[in-house]
Amino acid sequence: MTFKEIQDLIKMVNRYGLKKVSIQNKDFKINIEGHSDHTETISPIIAAPAAPIIQAPAQVAAAAPTPAATPAASNDSGDNDENSDAHLVPFKSPMIGTFYRRPSPDKEAYLKVGDVVEPGKVVCIIEAMKLFNDIECDISGKVVKILVDDASPVEYDQVLFLVDPNA
């Protein structure tokens, strides 16, 4: 199969909205997976029958950042005055991943409502692609609300907790 034939096959997959096309010959095997209406490109590999499968690269649509989450069950806040929230500073997630409040299941949480934070203090862990990233605070004050449950997925720029800078 020539490169031109492979390109034509990819165009056909996209034109007709096919999800998957597989072709096997004595010299090679090719799998093409179609996604949405964009053009897929691949590099052909010609080898023995046990050759690796060639797939068109999948293009993952980035999830839109979610607005500030509604207070979750882990909100240990005793203050219910809605008007007092205006001066609170949000601490937002610097990345997409899974939010963890504690370094391991048998350890204490990094933060509780009422704790004082300062720049440089580790406040949570966000796991992304099997890497556990210590997230340091960049603001100082008293934690008033925790908006995300432990082991919950978070989006980039999602508010994790609220800090009172005046406390």
ChimeraX commands (.cxc) that place a marker at each C-alpha (Angstrom):
marker #1 position 0.00,0.00,0.00 radius 0.5
marker #1 position 1.43,3.37,-0.98 radius 0.5
marker #1 position 1.44,6.50,1.12 radius 0.5
marker #1 position -1.10,8.07,-1.25 radius 0.5
marker #1 position -3.45,5.11,-0.79 radius 0.5
marker #1 position -3.18,5.44,2.98 radius 0.5
marker #1 position -3.97,9.16,2.75 radius 0.5
marker #1 position -7.03,8.39,0.59 radius 0.5
marker #1 position -8.14,5.79,3.13 radius 0.5
marker #1 position -7.88,8.32,5.94 radius 0.5
marker #1 position -9.90,10.85,3.93 radius 0.5
marker #1 position -12.56,8.21,3.32 radius 0.5
marker #1 position -12.75,7.38,7.06 radius 0.5
marker #1 position -13.27,11.06,7.83 radius 0.5
marker #1 position -15.67,11.75,4.95 radius 0.5
marker #1 position -18.04,8.92,5.85 radius 0.5
marker #1 position -17.63,9.27,9.62 radius 0.5
marker #1 position -16.33,5.73,10.04 radius 0.5
marker #1 position -15.12,4.85,13.51 radius 0.5
marker #1 position -12.56,2.23,12.55 radius 0.5
marker #1 position -11.08,0.65,9.41 radius 0.5
marker #1 position -8.70,-2.32,9.49 radius 0.5
marker #1 position -6.80,-3.68,6.51 radius 0.5
marker #1 position -4.43,-6.63,6.62 radius 0.5
marker #1 position -2.16,-7.79,3.84 radius 0.5
marker #1 position 0.59,-10.41,3.86 radius 0.5
marker #1 position 3.15,-7.61,4.29 radius 0.5
marker #1 position 1.44,-5.30,6.76 radius 0.5
marker #1 position -1.58,-4.54,8.91 radius 0.5
marker #1 position -3.14,-1.10,9.32 radius 0.5
marker #1 position -5.87,0.16,11.66 radius 0.5
marker #1 position -7.27,3.65,11.29 radius 0.5
marker #1 position -9.60,5.12,13.87 radius 0.5
marker #1 position -11.61,8.18,12.91 radius 0.5
marker #1 position -12.59,10.95,15.32 radius 0.5
marker #1 position -14.91,13.93,14.64 radius 0.5
marker #1 position -14.42,15.83,11.37 radius 0.5
marker #1 position -10.67,16.55,11.43 radius 0.5
marker #1 position -8.16,14.90,9.10 radius 0.5
marker #1 position -6.03,12.11,10.55 radius 0.5
marker #1 position -2.50,11.44,9.37 radius 0.5
marker #1 position -0.31,8.41,9.97 radius 0.5
marker #1 position 3.10,7.13,8.96 radius 0.5
marker #1 position 2.99,3.72,7.28 radius 0.5
marker #1 position 5.20,0.92,8.52 radius 0.5
marker #1 position 5.69,-2.05,6.21 radius 0.5
marker #1 position 6.88,-5.19,7.97 radius 0.5
marker #1 position 6.24,-8.88,8.49 radius 0.5
marker #1 position 2.71,-10.10,9.32 radius 0.5
marker #1 position 3.38,-9.62,13.04 radius 0.5
marker #1 position 3.99,-5.91,12.46 radius 0.5
marker #1 position 2.74,-3.40,15.02 radius 0.5
marker #1 position -0.66,-1.89,14.39 radius 0.5
marker #1 position -0.61,1.59,12.86 radius 0.5
marker #1 position -3.21,3.91,14.28 radius 0.5
marker #1 position -4.17,7.44,13.47 radius 0.5
marker #1 position -3.32,9.69,16.41 radius 0.5
marker #1 position -6.32,10.39,18.58 radius 0.5
marker #1 position -7.00,14.01,19.23 radius 0.5
marker #1 position -8.45,14.55,22.69 radius 0.5
marker #1 position -10.67,17.57,23.10 radius 0.5
marker #1 position -9.62,19.57,26.13 radius 0.5
marker #1 position -12.33,19.75,28.70 radius 0.5
marker #1 position -13.56,23.23,29.42 radius 0.5
marker #1 position -12.70,24.41,32.91 radius 0.5
marker #1 position -15.64,24.02,35.20 radius 0.5
marker #1 position -16.90,26.99,37.16 radius 0.5
marker #1 position -16.32,27.03,40.89 radius 0.5
marker #1 position -17.74,23.86,42.32 radius 0.5
marker #1 position -20.62,24.00,44.71 radius 0.5
marker #1 position -19.53,23.31,48.26 radius 0.5
marker #1 position -18.90,19.60,48.67 radius 0.5
marker #1 position -19.63,17.37,51.62 radius 0.5
marker #1 position -16.14,18.04,52.99 radius 0.5
marker #1 position -16.95,21.66,53.76 radius 0.5
marker #1 position -16.30,21.86,57.45 radius 0.5
marker #1 position -17.30,25.49,57.61 radius 0.5
marker #1 position -19.29,26.76,60.55 radius 0.5
marker #1 position -19.74,30.18,58.92 radius 0.5
marker #1 position -22.89,30.35,56.79 radius 0.5
marker #1 position -22.95,34.11,56.18 radius 0.5
marker #1 position -23.09,34.41,52.37 radius 0.5
marker #1 position -22.21,38.14,52.41 radius 0.5
marker #1 position -18.89,37.47,54.14 radius 0.5
marker #1 position -17.62,35.42,51.14 radius 0.5
marker #1 position -16.91,38.56,49.07 radius 0.5
marker #1 position -13.47,39.15,50.59 radius 0.5
marker #1 position -12.34,35.50,50.39 radius 0.5
marker #1 position -9.48,34.61,48.04 radius 0.5
marker #1 position -9.92,31.44,45.93 radius 0.5
marker #1 position -7.06,28.96,45.66 radius 0.5
marker #1 position -7.35,27.36,42.21 radius 0.5
marker #1 position -6.02,24.12,40.83 radius 0.5
marker #1 position -2.87,24.66,38.75 radius 0.5
marker #1 position -3.53,21.47,36.73 radius 0.5
marker #1 position -5.98,18.76,35.72 radius 0.5
marker #1 position -5.89,15.59,37.78 radius 0.5
marker #1 position -7.14,13.88,40.91 radius 0.5
marker #1 position -7.20,15.96,44.10 radius 0.5
marker #1 position -5.94,14.42,47.34 radius 0.5
marker #1 position -6.16,16.18,50.71 radius 0.5
marker #1 position -3.63,13.88,52.39 radius 0.5
marker #1 position -0.20,12.48,51.44 radius 0.5
marker #1 position -1.43,8.89,51.96 radius 0.5
marker #1 position -4.64,7.25,53.21 radius 0.5
marker #1 position -3.24,6.70,56.72 radius 0.5
marker #1 position -1.93,10.27,57.17 radius 0.5
marker #1 position -3.61,13.46,58.35 radius 0.5
marker #1 position -4.99,15.91,55.78 radius 0.5
marker #1 position -2.71,18.75,54.71 radius 0.5
marker #1 position -5.48,21.26,55.45 radius 0.5
marker #1 position -8.59,21.55,57.55 radius 0.5
marker #1 position -11.02,24.43,57.78 radius 0.5
marker #1 position -9.51,26.94,60.20 radius 0.5
marker #1 position -5.87,26.15,59.37 radius 0.5
marker #1 position -3.56,29.03,58.53 radius 0.5
marker #1 position -1.70,28.82,55.21 radius 0.5
marker #1 position 1.24,30.76,53.88 radius 0.5
marker #1 position 3.11,30.83,50.57 radius 0.5
marker #1 position 5.20,27.70,50.05 radius 0.5
marker #1 position 3.12,25.41,52.29 radius 0.5
marker #1 position 2.02,22.15,50.62 radius 0.5
marker #1 position -1.79,22.17,50.71 radius 0.5
marker #1 position -2.72,19.10,48.61 radius 0.5
marker #1 position -1.55,16.60,46.03 radius 0.5
marker #1 position -2.83,16.42,42.46 radius 0.5
marker #1 position -2.20,13.21,40.59 radius 0.5
marker #1 position -1.81,13.56,36.84 radius 0.5
marker #1 position -0.69,10.71,34.60 radius 0.5
marker #1 position 0.48,8.58,37.56 radius 0.5
marker #1 position 2.62,11.44,38.90 radius 0.5
marker #1 position 1.81,12.85,42.34 radius 0.5
marker #1 position 2.44,16.60,42.41 radius 0.5
marker #1 position 2.74,18.50,45.69 radius 0.5
marker #1 position 0.73,21.70,45.32 radius 0.5
marker #1 position 2.05,24.66,47.29 radius 0.5
marker #1 position -0.05,27.60,48.40 radius 0.5
marker #1 position 0.73,31.02,46.94 radius 0.5
marker #1 position -1.48,33.02,49.31 radius 0.5
marker #1 position -1.59,33.50,53.06 radius 0.5
marker #1 position -4.54,33.50,55.40 radius 0.5
marker #1 position -7.02,31.19,57.11 radius 0.5
marker #1 position -8.78,28.37,55.23 radius 0.5
marker #1 position -12.53,29.06,55.39 radius 0.5
marker #1 position -14.01,26.52,52.94 radius 0.5
marker #1 position -12.77,23.37,51.21 radius 0.5
marker #1 position -14.73,22.94,47.99 radius 0.5
marker #1 position -13.46,19.60,46.69 radius 0.5
marker #1 position -13.84,16.08,48.12 radius 0.5
marker #1 position -10.77,13.93,48.62 radius 0.5
marker #1 position -9.89,11.73,45.60 radius 0.5
marker #1 position -12.10,13.81,43.27 radius 0.5
marker #1 position -11.15,14.81,39.73 radius 0.5
marker #1 position -10.37,18.51,39.30 radius 0.5
marker #1 position -9.99,20.75,36.27 radius 0.5
marker #1 position -7.42,23.43,35.59 radius 0.5
marker #1 position -8.35,26.68,37.36 radius 0.5
marker #1 position -11.10,25.02,39.46 radius 0.5
marker #1 position -11.41,26.57,42.93 radius 0.5
marker #1 position -10.16,24.07,45.53 radius 0.5
marker #1 position -10.61,26.13,48.69 radius 0.5
marker #1 position -11.27,29.65,49.92 radius 0.5
marker #1 position -8.87,31.61,52.11 radius 0.5
marker #1 position -9.59,34.60,54.30 radius 0.5
marker #1 position -6.52,36.84,53.88 radius 0.5
marker #1 position -7.57,39.03,56.82 radius 0.5
marker #1 position -7.40,36.25,59.40 radius 0.5
marker link #1:1,2 radius 0.2
marker link #1:2,3 radius 0.2
marker link #1:3,4 radius 0.2
marker link #1:4,5 radius 0.2
marker link #1:5,6 radius 0.2
marker link #1:6,7 radius 0.2
marker link #1:7,8 radius 0.2
marker link #1:8,9 radius 0.2
marker link #1:9,10 radius 0.2
marker link #1:10,11 radius 0.2
marker link #1:11,12 radius 0.2
marker link #1:12,13 radius 0.2
marker link #1:13,14 radius 0.2
marker link #1:14,15 radius 0.2
marker link #1:15,16 radius 0.2
marker link #1:16,17 radius 0.2
marker link #1:17,18 radius 0.2
marker link #1:18,19 radius 0.2
marker link #1:19,20 radius 0.2
marker link #1:20,21 radius 0.2
marker link #1:21,22 radius 0.2
marker link #1:22,23 radius 0.2
marker link #1:23,24 radius 0.2
marker link #1:24,25 radius 0.2
marker link #1:25,26 radius 0.2
marker link #1:26,27 radius 0.2
marker link #1:27,28 radius 0.2
marker link #1:28,29 radius 0.2
marker link #1:29,30 radius 0.2
marker link #1:30,31 radius 0.2
marker link #1:31,32 radius 0.2
marker link #1:32,33 radius 0.2
marker link #1:33,34 radius 0.2
marker link #1:34,35 radius 0.2
marker link #1:35,36 radius 0.2
marker link #1:36,37 radius 0.2
marker link #1:37,38 radius 0.2
marker link #1:38,39 radius 0.2
marker link #1:39,40 radius 0.2
marker link #1:40,41 radius 0.2
marker link #1:41,42 radius 0.2
marker link #1:42,43 radius 0.2
marker link #1:43,44 radius 0.2
marker link #1:44,45 radius 0.2
marker link #1:45,46 radius 0.2
marker link #1:46,47 radius 0.2
marker link #1:47,48 radius 0.2
marker link #1:48,49 radius 0.2
marker link #1:49,50 radius 0.2
marker link #1:50,51 radius 0.2
marker link #1:51,52 radius 0.2
marker link #1:52,53 radius 0.2
marker link #1:53,54 radius 0.2
marker link #1:54,55 radius 0.2
marker link #1:55,56 radius 0.2
marker link #1:56,57 radius 0.2
marker link #1:57,58 radius 0.2
marker link #1:58,59 radius 0.2
marker link #1:59,60 radius 0.2
marker link #1:60,61 radius 0.2
marker link #1:61,62 radius 0.2
marker link #1:62,63 radius 0.2
marker link #1:63,64 radius 0.2
marker link #1:64,65 radius 0.2
marker link #1:65,66 radius 0.2
marker link #1:66,67 radius 0.2
marker link #1:67,68 radius 0.2
marker link #1:68,69 radius 0.2
marker link #1:69,70 radius 0.2
marker link #1:70,71 radius 0.2
marker link #1:71,72 radius 0.2
marker link #1:72,73 radius 0.2
marker link #1:73,74 radius 0.2
marker link #1:74,75 radius 0.2
marker link #1:75,76 radius 0.2
marker link #1:76,77 radius 0.2
marker link #1:77,78 radius 0.2
marker link #1:78,79 radius 0.2
marker link #1:79,80 radius 0.2
marker link #1:80,81 radius 0.2
marker link #1:81,82 radius 0.2
marker link #1:82,83 radius 0.2
marker link #1:83,84 radius 0.2
marker link #1:84,85 radius 0.2
marker link #1:85,86 radius 0.2
marker link #1:86,87 radius 0.2
marker link #1:87,88 radius 0.2
marker link #1:88,89 radius 0.2
marker link #1:89,90 radius 0.2
marker link #1:90,91 radius 0.2
marker link #1:91,92 radius 0.2
marker link #1:92,93 radius 0.2
marker link #1:93,94 radius 0.2
marker link #1:94,95 radius 0.2
marker link #1:95,96 radius 0.2
marker link #1:96,97 radius 0.2
marker link #1:97,98 radius 0.2
marker link #1:98,99 radius 0.2
marker link #1:99,100 radius 0.2
marker link #1:100,101 radius 0.2
marker link #1:101,102 radius 0.2
marker link #1:102,103 radius 0.2
marker link #1:103,104 radius 0.2
marker link #1:104,105 radius 0.2
marker link #1:105,106 radius 0.2
marker link #1:106,107 radius 0.2
marker link #1:107,108 radius 0.2
marker link #1:108,109 radius 0.2
marker link #1:109,110 radius 0.2
marker link #1:110,111 radius 0.2
marker link #1:111,112 radius 0.2
marker link #1:112,113 radius 0.2
marker link #1:113,114 radius 0.2
marker link #1:114,115 radius 0.2
marker link #1:115,116 radius 0.2
marker link #1:116,117 radius 0.2
marker link #1:117,118 radius 0.2
marker link #1:118,119 radius 0.2
marker link #1:119,120 radius 0.2
marker link #1:120,121 radius 0.2
marker link #1:121,122 radius 0.2
marker link #1:122,123 radius 0.2
marker link #1:123,124 radius 0.2
marker link #1:124,125 radius 0.2
marker link #1:125,126 radius 0.2
marker link #1:126,127 radius 0.2
marker link #1:127,128 radius 0.2
marker link #1:128,129 radius 0.2
marker link #1:129,130 radius 0.2
marker link #1:130,131 radius 0.2
marker link #1:131,132 radius 0.2
marker link #1:132,133 radius 0.2
marker link #1:133,134 radius 0.2
marker link #1:134,135 radius 0.2
marker link #1:135,136 radius 0.2
marker link #1:136,137 radius 0.2
marker link #1:137,138 radius 0.2
marker link #1:138,139 radius 0.2
marker link #1:139,140 radius 0.2
marker link #1:140,141 radius 0.2
marker link #1:141,142 radius 0.2
marker link #1:142,143 radius 0.2
marker link #1:143,144 radius 0.2
marker link #1:144,145 radius 0.2
marker link #1:145,146 radius 0.2
marker link #1:146,147 radius 0.2
marker link #1:147,148 radius 0.2
marker link #1:148,149 radius 0.2
marker link #1:149,150 radius 0.2
marker link #1:150,151 radius 0.2
marker link #1:151,152 radius 0.2
marker link #1:152,153 radius 0.2
marker link #1:153,154 radius 0.2
marker link #1:154,155 radius 0.2
marker link #1:155,156 radius 0.2
marker link #1:156,157 radius 0.2
marker link #1:157,158 radius 0.2
marker link #1:158,159 radius 0.2
marker link #1:159,160 radius 0.2
marker link #1:160,161 radius 0.2
marker link #1:161,162 radius 0.2
marker link #1:162,163 radius 0.2
marker link #1:163,164 radius 0.2
marker link #1:164,165 radius 0.2
marker link #1:165,166 radius 0.2
marker link #1:166,167 radius 0.2
view
